[in-house]
């Protein structure tokens, strides 16, 4: 059985990578190649830890709709309605009903290794395709 952290990661991963430059477009869905294009900042066809960190930080601030520097369950569910509050609550490490950027990064950053199936320190096109599909 997957932990709730994995459920949040895999349930929201498509949204997390697709957010960002997509906001300026009307298109809501992206394939793995398009996600690679906007996340792979140095153009080497790999998403390294630094690029992944950059993307999840961008997503955090996008989700923070009231721009107060913290995420509430309401803000997260507004963009990812398929998650339930229990799943989101598991990302709230200290149980204060607020997901800070540190908690958000912790949950998603920690699972980078799980997505990096060949354990080379980066996500290649094949690994990204597996995550998205």
C-alpha positions as a Markdown table, in Angstrom:
| # | Residue | x | y | z |
|---|---|---|---|---|
| 1 | Unk | 0.0 | 0.0 | 0.0 |
| 2 | Unk | 1.4 | 3.4 | -0.9 |
| 3 | Unk | 1.8 | 5.9 | 1.9 |
| 4 | Unk | -0.3 | 9.1 | 1.8 |
| 5 | Unk | 2.8 | 11.0 | 0.9 |
| 6 | Unk | 3.1 | 8.9 | -2.3 |
| 7 | Unk | -0.5 | 9.4 | -3.0 |
| 8 | Unk | -0.1 | 13.2 | -2.8 |
| 9 | Unk | 3.0 | 13.0 | -5.0 |
| 10 | Unk | 1.7 | 10.8 | -7.7 |
| 11 | Unk | -1.8 | 12.2 | -7.5 |
| 12 | Unk | -0.6 | 15.7 | -8.0 |
| 13 | Unk | 2.7 | 15.2 | -9.9 |
| 14 | Unk | 1.1 | 16.0 | -13.3 |
| 15 | Unk | -0.3 | 19.2 | -12.0 |
| 16 | Unk | 2.9 | 20.1 | -10.2 |
| 17 | Unk | 5.0 | 19.8 | -13.3 |
| 18 | Unk | 2.5 | 21.3 | -15.7 |
| 19 | Unk | 1.9 | 24.5 | -13.7 |
| 20 | Unk | 4.1 | 27.4 | -14.4 |
| 21 | Unk | 4.4 | 28.4 | -18.0 |
| 22 | Unk | 1.1 | 26.7 | -18.7 |
| 23 | Unk | -0.6 | 29.4 | -16.7 |
| 24 | Unk | -0.2 | 31.8 | -19.6 |
| 25 | Unk | -1.8 | 29.3 | -21.9 |
| 26 | Unk | -5.4 | 27.9 | -22.0 |
| 27 | Unk | -4.2 | 24.4 | -22.4 |
| 28 | Unk | -4.7 | 22.4 | -19.2 |
| 29 | Unk | -3.0 | 19.0 | -20.0 |
| 30 | Unk | 0.6 | 18.4 | -21.0 |
| 31 | Unk | 2.4 | 15.3 | -22.0 |
| 32 | Unk | 5.7 | 14.2 | -20.5 |
| 33 | Unk | 7.8 | 15.9 | -23.2 |
| 34 | Unk | 6.1 | 19.3 | -22.6 |
| 35 | Unk | 6.7 | 18.9 | -18.9 |
| 36 | Unk | 10.3 | 18.1 | -19.5 |
| 37 | Unk | 10.6 | 21.2 | -21.7 |
| 38 | Unk | 9.4 | 23.6 | -19.0 |
| 39 | Unk | 11.2 | 21.9 | -16.1 |
| 40 | Unk | 14.5 | 21.1 | -17.7 |
| 41 | Unk | 16.1 | 24.5 | -17.4 |
| 42 | Unk | 19.5 | 23.6 | -18.8 |
| 43 | Unk | 18.2 | 21.7 | -21.8 |
| 44 | Unk | 20.1 | 18.4 | -21.1 |
| 45 | Unk | 16.9 | 16.3 | -21.3 |
| 46 | Unk | 17.1 | 15.5 | -17.6 |
| 47 | Unk | 15.5 | 17.0 | -14.6 |
| 48 | Unk | 18.0 | 17.2 | -11.8 |
| 49 | Unk | 17.4 | 17.8 | -8.2 |
| 50 | Unk | 18.0 | 21.6 | -8.6 |
| 51 | Unk | 15.5 | 21.8 | -11.5 |
| 52 | Unk | 12.9 | 19.7 | -9.6 |
| 53 | Unk | 13.4 | 21.9 | -6.5 |
| 54 | Unk | 12.9 | 25.0 | -8.6 |
| 55 | Unk | 9.6 | 23.6 | -10.1 |
| 56 | Unk | 8.1 | 22.6 | -6.8 |
| 57 | Unk | 8.9 | 26.0 | -5.3 |
| 58 | Unk | 7.2 | 27.7 | -8.3 |
| 59 | Unk | 4.2 | 25.4 | -7.8 |
| 60 | Unk | 4.0 | 26.2 | -4.1 |
| 61 | Unk | 3.8 | 29.9 | -4.7 |
| 62 | Unk | 1.2 | 29.3 | -7.5 |
| 63 | Unk | -1.0 | 27.3 | -5.2 |
| 64 | Unk | -0.7 | 30.0 | -2.5 |
| 65 | Unk | -3.5 | 32.1 | -4.0 |
| 66 | Unk | -3.8 | 34.6 | -1.2 |
| 67 | Unk | 0.0 | 35.1 | -1.3 |
| 68 | Unk | 0.4 | 34.8 | 2.5 |
| 69 | Unk | 3.3 | 32.4 | 2.2 |
| 70 | Unk | 1.5 | 29.3 | 3.4 |
| 71 | Unk | -0.9 | 26.8 | 1.9 |
| 72 | Unk | -4.3 | 25.8 | 3.4 |
| 73 | Unk | -6.3 | 22.7 | 2.5 |
| 74 | Unk | -8.7 | 25.0 | 0.6 |
| 75 | Unk | -5.9 | 26.4 | -1.6 |
| 76 | Unk | -4.6 | 23.0 | -2.4 |
| 77 | Unk | -8.0 | 21.5 | -3.1 |
| 78 | Unk | -8.9 | 24.4 | -5.4 |
| 79 | Unk | -6.2 | 23.2 | -7.8 |
| 80 | Unk | -6.1 | 19.5 | -7.0 |
| 81 | Unk | -9.7 | 18.6 | -6.2 |
| 82 | Unk | -9.0 | 14.9 | -6.6 |
| 83 | Unk | -7.0 | 14.9 | -3.3 |
| 84 | Unk | -8.9 | 14.5 | 0.0 |
| 85 | Unk | -8.1 | 16.5 | 3.1 |
| 86 | Unk | -6.6 | 13.5 | 4.9 |
| 87 | Unk | -4.0 | 13.1 | 2.1 |
| 88 | Unk | -3.1 | 16.8 | 2.3 |
| 89 | Unk | -3.1 | 16.6 | 6.1 |
| 90 | Unk | -0.3 | 14.0 | 5.9 |
| 91 | Unk | 1.9 | 16.7 | 4.2 |
| 92 | Unk | 1.2 | 18.9 | 7.2 |
| 93 | Unk | 4.1 | 17.5 | 9.2 |
| 94 | Unk | 3.6 | 19.6 | 12.3 |
| 95 | Unk | -0.2 | 19.3 | 12.3 |
| 96 | Unk | -1.0 | 23.0 | 12.3 |
| 97 | Unk | -3.4 | 22.9 | 9.3 |
| 98 | Unk | -1.0 | 24.9 | 7.3 |
| 99 | Unk | 1.4 | 23.4 | 4.7 |
| 100 | Unk | 4.5 | 25.5 | 4.8 |
| 101 | Unk | 7.0 | 25.6 | 1.9 |
| 102 | Unk | 9.3 | 23.5 | 4.0 |
| 103 | Unk | 6.7 | 20.8 | 4.5 |
| 104 | Unk | 5.7 | 21.0 | 0.8 |
| 105 | Unk | 9.3 | 20.6 | -0.3 |
| 106 | Unk | 9.9 | 17.9 | 2.2 |
| 107 | Unk | 7.1 | 15.7 | 0.9 |
| 108 | Unk | 7.8 | 16.2 | -2.8 |
| 109 | Unk | 11.6 | 16.5 | -2.6 |
| 110 | Unk | 11.9 | 13.4 | -0.5 |
| 111 | Unk | 10.1 | 11.4 | -3.2 |
| 112 | Unk | 12.4 | 12.5 | -6.0 |
| 113 | Unk | 14.4 | 9.4 | -5.4 |
| 114 | Unk | 11.3 | 7.2 | -5.8 |
| 115 | Unk | 10.7 | 8.7 | -9.3 |
| 116 | Unk | 14.4 | 8.4 | -10.2 |
| 117 | Unk | 14.1 | 4.6 | -10.8 |
| 118 | Unk | 17.6 | 4.2 | -12.2 |
| 119 | Unk | 19.0 | 6.1 | -9.2 |
| 120 | Unk | 21.2 | 8.4 | -11.3 |
| 121 | Unk | 20.3 | 11.6 | -9.6 |
| 122 | Unk | 18.0 | 13.0 | -12.3 |
| 123 | Unk | 14.7 | 12.2 | -14.1 |
| 124 | Unk | 15.1 | 11.3 | -17.7 |
| 125 | Unk | 12.4 | 11.3 | -20.4 |
| 126 | Unk | 11.6 | 7.7 | -19.7 |
| 127 | Unk | 11.2 | 8.2 | -16.0 |
| 128 | Unk | 9.1 | 11.3 | -16.5 |
| 129 | Unk | 6.9 | 9.5 | -19.0 |
| 130 | Unk | 6.3 | 6.8 | -16.4 |
| 131 | Unk | 5.3 | 9.4 | -13.7 |
| 132 | Unk | 2.9 | 11.3 | -16.0 |
| 133 | Unk | 1.3 | 8.2 | -17.5 |
